[in-house]
Amino acid sequence: QVQLVESGGGLVQPGGSLRLSCAASRSFFTMYRGGWYRQAPGKQRELVAQIGSSGSTNYADSVKGRFTISRDNTKTTLRLQMNSLKPDDTAIYYCQADRGSEAYWGQGTQVTVSS
């Protein structure tokens, strides 16, 4: 079974940076689309960034120019580099992978942006 495990969350001041990682049980990001979602208190879960199996990327308007999604060389790790963080970025961030009807989710990691 595919497992996704997020890490790298924590507390950061506004304007700071964090790098989130999503470790997979195998190199499925070679064929699966990878993505990061987030859910803030009282709000719906939203798509933050996606990267296709070909390497193409898409970003939510709210994070364009600040966040970068990437895969490592072995395609076993999905990363989200977050710069210029704002309090509105505070949320639980979830790693996700899908291919056709298959979809997998990580357990989430908390990101808190506060002074």
C-alpha positions in Angstrom: 0.0 0.0 0.0 1.2 3.5 -0.8 1.9 5.7 2.3 2.4 9.5 2.3 4.0 11.1 5.4 4.3 14.9 5.7 7.0 16.7 7.7 8.4 20.2 8.1 5.5 22.0 9.6 5.8 24.3 12.6 5.6 27.9 13.9 7.1 30.7 11.8 7.0 34.5 11.9 5.3 36.4 9.1 7.7 36.8 6.2 9.6 33.6 7.1 10.0 30.4 5.2 9.2 26.7 5.7 9.9 23.6 3.6 7.4 20.8 3.7 8.2 17.3 2.7 6.1 14.3 1.7 7.8 11.0 1.8 6.3 8.2 -0.3 6.7 4.4 0.2 7.9 4.1 -3.3 8.8 6.2 -6.4 5.2 6.6 -7.5 5.6 10.3 -8.2 7.0 9.1 -11.5 3.5 8.3 -12.7 1.2 9.9 -10.1 0.3 13.6 -9.9 1.4 15.1 -6.6 -0.2 18.0 -4.8 -0.4 20.0 -1.6 -3.8 21.0 0.0 -4.5 23.0 3.1 -7.4 23.5 5.5 -7.6 26.5 7.8 -9.9 26.6 10.8 -13.5 27.1 9.7 -12.6 27.0 6.0 -12.8 24.4 3.2 -9.8 22.4 2.2 -8.2 24.1 -0.8 -5.7 23.1 -3.4 -2.4 24.9 -2.9 -0.1 23.4 -5.6 0.1 20.5 -8.0 2.8 18.9 -10.0 2.1 16.4 -12.8 4.0 13.3 -13.7 5.6 15.3 -16.5 6.7 18.0 -14.1 4.1 20.6 -15.0 2.9 22.7 -12.1 -0.2 24.7 -11.0 -0.6 27.0 -8.1 -3.4 28.7 -6.3 -3.5 32.5 -6.9 -3.0 33.2 -3.3 0.5 31.5 -3.2 1.8 32.2 -6.7 5.3 33.7 -6.5 5.7 32.6 -2.9 5.4 28.8 -2.9 7.2 26.2 -5.1 6.2 22.5 -5.5 8.9 20.0 -6.6 9.9 16.3 -6.6 13.3 14.9 -5.7 15.5 13.0 -8.2 14.2 9.6 -7.1 10.5 10.7 -7.2 10.0 9.4 -3.7 9.6 12.8 -2.1 7.2 15.7 -2.8 8.3 19.1 -1.4 6.6 22.5 -0.9 8.9 25.5 -0.4 7.0 28.3 1.2 8.5 31.8 1.3 7.1 35.1 2.5 4.6 33.4 4.7 1.5 35.3 5.9 -0.8 34.7 8.8 -3.5 33.6 6.2 -1.2 30.7 5.3 -1.9 29.1 8.7 -3.5 25.8 8.1 -3.0 22.0 8.2 -1.2 21.1 5.0 -1.9 17.7 3.3 0.2 15.8 0.8 -1.9 14.2 -1.9 -1.2 11.9 -4.9 -3.6 10.7 -7.6 -3.7 8.8 -10.9 -7.0 8.3 -12.6 -9.4 6.9 -10.0 -6.6 6.3 -7.4 -6.0 8.9 -4.7 -3.8 8.9 -1.6 -3.6 11.4 1.3 -1.1 12.1 4.0 -2.1 12.7 7.6 -1.3 16.5 7.5 1.2 18.8 9.1 0.4 22.0 11.0 1.8 25.3 9.7 1.3 28.3 11.9 2.3 31.8 10.8 2.3 34.2 13.8 4.4 36.9 15.4 
